[in-house]
């Protein structure tokens, strides 16, 4: 079938990644990509591959993941909200939702849209719930940290990472990126009241065009050392300058990470 007969659609997707082995389709384990690709033929009769802005790891969540898919003409024209509704009908009861679908330029067209290669910016949030009591509603959706954390010190240290740096200290050993050099446009640490008993939510917002594998989780795990008072801000700076993963902190759990938005 000629590409000229296909219509490319941009899908904005929300999901809870707790019970999935990440975005990417894999053998014998559930993934977000597989769930959506299996829902699409149920309403359209078309077996298609979808392409995402980025692969989220096992257990990671999304409020604004973006993917694209090329549909052949439907028997009758469909609007974006109808396509989203149709896919969602066959995703139930899984915690995955197509929030919106919109037509975009496809292969061979001027200004071709590609979910991954057209992206100019990504925003991630990382949630830490700082209280002694176990989590009820947010179990599996945030890092539960019982010991007190100093968010102001974490924010001060985080500013060291803003800008262009060699992020080898925060790079996973299995990372396939060609270079450890990335530009981080924003890394803010803020606090919010979580409950009426003194529980606090610490929110870390990381924004940039692209990230290394586990970069956000490794930055968070290292910032926590500062928050606990185990490291000074200068210790944190020295870890960045070491360009050595063994000089950084732990990899924060996947539970707390959310892909919030992808810009184009």
Buried (B, 14 or more C-beta within 10 A) or exposed (E): EEEEEBBBBBBBBBBBBBEBBBBBBBEEEBBBBBBBBEBBEEBBEEEBEBBBBBBBBBBBBBBBBBBBBBBEEBEEEBEBEBBBBBBBEBBEEBBBBBBBBBBBBBEEEEEBBBBBEBBEBBBBBBBBBBBEEEBEEBEBBBBBBEEEBBBEBBBBBBEBBBEEBBBBBBBBEEBEBEEBEBEBBBBBBEBEEBEEEEBBBBBBBBBBEBBBBBBBBBBBBBBBBBBBEEBEBEBBBEBBEBBEBEBBBEBBBBBBBBBBBBBE
